[in-house]
């Protein structure tokens, strides 16, 4: 586990920004925590901290500003967010100013649209439906890979031709993947998960998203995605 980088995310609305944070944490092999968890952490021990939330009205979540006040001027930060409006505007400016006053160097920022069901969007059942999507998550992973190549790990290629890859050096053996998988793809052996029926996997990515140590990678080509759809097309239920 990368002990130089920490990601702090406050995602309280539809979990939009959390999706970005998970993608970055997986790429950087680092911890992802909430602002509340960060209160009891010694965040000064980290060289680089990623700070992100949804944009609430015109700025990041207020809790992030409390975190900034505890950072030191030798640290660096990158910012990320999701926003409802079709343009970014200056939504990052308030947090950037707070970091600047603290003497923290900002090394990059990322933002994309997120599902929004406020204001006029209520009439149509929400705007930016499905956002951020898988494409956005890949973009933010590439963003941190370019920003911090020395901490980036390869999550784009699955080894040995398998669609599911488990990084056992990072797995903590919690068994959450077995519990959460709707298709019973995993079993536990010697306190570690093993894949017992990969063909039943529907690539819902619940195991990957819920893995606390980002130890699971699921990948497929477009041809494999079609094959997966065909395999499951005749099923009526789980």
Secondary structure, DSSP 8 states (H G I E B T S, - for coil): -EEEEEEEEE--SSSHHHHHHHHHHHHHTEEEE-HHHHHTS-GGG-SEEEEEEE-BTTBS-HHHHHHHTT--TT-EEEEEEEESSSS-TTTTHHHHHHHHHHT-EEEEEEEEE--B-SGGGGGGT-BSTT-S-HHHHHHHHHHHHHHTTTT----S--GGG-SEEE-TTT-----HHHHH-TT--EEEETTEEEES-GGG-----HHHHH-TT--EEE---HHHHHHHHHHHTT----
